[in-house]
Amino acid sequence: MAFSRKFLLKRVKEVNEIYMNHSKRGLSNEYIYRNYIRNVFHISRSTFYEYLTIPYAKEIKEIENKEKEQPKSFDDNKTDNLNT
């Protein structure tokens, strides 16, 4: 399955938010994985731990900045120039 990096990072963000909410209550990583992550996201334990290490906020911000900087493919001014 091919996912865009942005989609993956949003998934990572969701997993991290769930983890942070439950770990504050003192629940173990294994308990959080088994009861809140595994059946919702269908990821392995090793993937869960990998997701916890990804700096998703920074990467999402970088992707959004790149998207803003890219010129639009169909700009009204450019299409007018083609017709003349």
HUSUL-V747790 format. One record per helix or strand. SS is the DSSP state (alpha for helix, beta for strand). FROM is the first residue (numbers start at 1). TO is the last residue. Records with the same first field share a line. If there is no record, write none. Layout:
SS->FROM-TO, FROM-TO
//
This chain:
alpha->5-23, 29-41, 45-53, 56-69, 76-83
//
